[in-house]
Amino acid sequence: MGLKEAWVRWVRDNPHPASHGEKFLSALGAFLGIMGLLVVSQGVLDAHGVALVVTSMGASAVLLFAAPHSPLSQPWAILGGHLLSSTIGITCALYIQDTLSAAALAVALSIVVMYYARCLHPPGGAAALAVVMGGEPVQTLGYIFLVMPVLINVLVLLSVGMLFNAPFQHRRYPLWLARLGPADGSHVAGQQEKLLIAHSDLVYALSQIDTYMDIDERDLLEIYRLATLHARVPEARGSAVGMPASAAQA
């Protein structure tokens, strides 16, 4: 494959085919969320501490506003991921003198705990690391740090996320609100279709893939339903190619 062909393929095969409006909407939500976090954090920590703590919240903002339906973006994932990981980070910082060992162990333990607590959230690893590397401004607070600023920051971010996404039908947050929304005609018709793949089959298939998948069986079932309907209506293919899901739902 030549350079020109590779470039054309890179431009055409966009792994994030959201509309331009959706992309700028995500950016606006992140702006509002992070602005709220900065106002809260500056009242507790110095500039160095704020930079370390807010970094993990910035990563959470990307998930929350750019992928609000992702399992990694749901309220328990954000809340549990930050609180549990920060608790581990504080504990490692207080009881392990070697900073490098404490930082590495904090991140490793955070991954294990988030897995078993069903709140896997990638920024949680950054939260654990920030606590250990934050130095005296962070560690002096001890476990009070979990309430202020961590818990307060998470609540601010989640509140902005819920309020910001509420007006948009295709961005209902948390995810269970999207599934409670009114169904359109195509969805009702799709429910009447007999699917070749059952929900239990998808659950089994996901259990056989021994790694975390950023999608659940209900999403896979919906993707399969839409693909099946699309395959049965050839005349709709031309107009639907390249259309982001968010645009189709708007």
N, C-alpha and C positions, 0 to 999 in steps of 0.2 A: 504494500500500500504506500503510495507516494505521499509527500508532504501535503499537497493540495487536497487529496482525497481524505487524509486524516483530519485536516482542518475542517473540511465540509462536514465530515461525520461528527466531529466534536461539536460544531455549531448546531447541527440538526438533532442529534441524540441528546437532548437536555434531560438529565436525571431529575431535575426539579422544574417541571413544565407548568409553573404557576403563571398567571397573567401578570402584566406589569402592575396593575392596581393592587393585586394581592401581595406582591413583593414590597411595594411602598407602604401598604397597610401594616405588614409585619414590622417594618422599620419604625413606623410611627408608634406602634404599641410598645416596642422595645425602648424607644426614647422616653415615653411616659413612665414606664416601669422603672427604668434605671435612674431617672431623675428623682423619683420618690425615694429610692434606696440611698442615693447620695445624700439627700437632705437628712435622712434618719441617721446614717452612719457617721456623718461628720460631727454630730453632736456627742458621739461616744469615743471615737478613736481619732488618732492623729492621721495625717495624710498618708503615711506609710501603711498603717493598719487598714485604712479605708481602701487603699489600692489592692491589698491582698484579699480582703474579704469580698469586695464587690466584684472581683474577677470571676469568682465562681457563680455569683448571681448573674453576671453578664452572660455566661454560658447558659444558665437556666432561662434567661430571657429569649435567647435564640430558639430554644426548644418550645417555650411557651407561646411565642408569638409567630414563629415561622412554621411550627408543626404542632398546633394545638390539639390535634387528635392522636398524637403519638402516645403510646403507653408510657414512654419516658417523660412526658410532659404533664401527666395527670397530677392532681393536687397531692395525693399521698406520696407519689414518687418525689415530688419537689420537697414537700414538708419532711417526710421521713428521710429522704436522701441527705438533706442538709443537716438535720438535727442529729441523726445517728452518726453520720460521718464526722461532724464537728465534735460530738462527744468522744468519739474514738481519738480524734486528733488532740483534744485537750488532755485526755488520759495519757496518751503516749508522750506528749510534751512534758507533762508533770513528772512522770515516773521513769523516763528513759533519758539519760544525760546526753548521749550522743545524738545530735540533731539529725544527722543523715539517717541513722538507723530508725529513729523515731518517725521521721517523715515517710520513709519507705514502708514501715510496718503499718502506719496509720492508713495509708492508701490501700494496702493489701487487705487489711482487716475490714475496711469500709466496703470493699467490693463483696466480700463474703457475707457481711451482715446485711447489706442491701439486697443481695440475692435472696437470702432466707426470709427477710422481712417484706419481700415483694415490693420494694420501692427502688429498684435499680434506676439511678439517675447519674449520668456521667459527671455533671458538675459536683456531685457529692465527693468524688475523689479530690477535686480541686479544693473543696471546702476543708477536708481533712488536712491537706497539704498546707493550706494557707494558715491554719491554726498553728501548726508546728513551726512553720517558717516565719510567722508573724512577729516573733520576738516578744519582748517585754510588754508592749502596749496591748497585745492580745492575751498573752499568758497570765498577766497580772489579774485580769478579770476572772480567770478560772472558769468554773462552770456557769457563772453568771453570764458569760459570753453567749451561752446557748439561748438565753432569753433576749438579751440586748447586746449585739444587734441581730443575731442570726434569726431568731423566731420572728422578731418584728419585721426584718427585711423580707422574710419569706411570706408573711401575711400581707405586706404591702404589695409584693410582686403578684401574689395570687389574686388579691383584690382587684388590682389594675387589670390583670388578665381576664377575670370574669366580667368586669364591667365593660372593658374594651371590646371583647369578642361577642358580648350579648346581642348587639343590634344586627349581627350578620348571621343569617340562617346557616351558611356553610362553615361558620367558625364557632359553633356552639361549644362552650367550655364550662364545666368538665365534659368529657366525652359522653357520659350517660345522658346529658341534656340533648345532645345531637340525636341520640337514638329515641328520645321521647318526642321529637318534633313531628309535625304532620307529614304524612307520606304523600307523594304526588302520584299521579296515575300510573306512571311507569313502574314505580315501586310496588304498588298494589298488584299490578299485572304480573310483576316478577315474582311476587309471593305465590301466585297461582301456578307458576311454572314448576314442573317437577325437576329438581336438580339431580344430576347424576352423582354428585358428591354430597354426602350427608355431613352435617355439623360434626358428628362423632368421628367421621373419617378424617376431617381436618384437624381435630384435636389430637388424634393419634399421630397424624403425619408430623405435626409440630413437635410432639413429644419425642419423635425419633431423630430430630435434628438437634444434636447435643451442643447447642449454642443459643444465645439469646437472640430472638427475632423481634425487631421493632414493629411488630404487627401481630394482632391476635386473630383467632380463627373466625370471628365474626366479620372482620375486615376482609379476610381472604374469601369468605363465602359471598360477601357483597361484590367483590371484584369478579369472582367467577360468574355471579348472576348477571352483572352488567356486560361482561364479555360474551356470555351466551346470548343475551338479547341482541347485542350488537351484531353478532355473527348471523343472526336470523333476519336481519334487516339490511341487506347489502346496500340499498340506496342511501342509507344514513351514514355509511362509512366515510364518504368523501367530505362531508361537512363536519364530521366529528373528529377527524384525524388532527392531532395536535391540540385539541381543546382540553384545557385543564379541567380536572374534576370540579374545582371550586367555581369555575365559570359556568359549568353545566348545572350546578346546584343553585346558583344565584338567581 
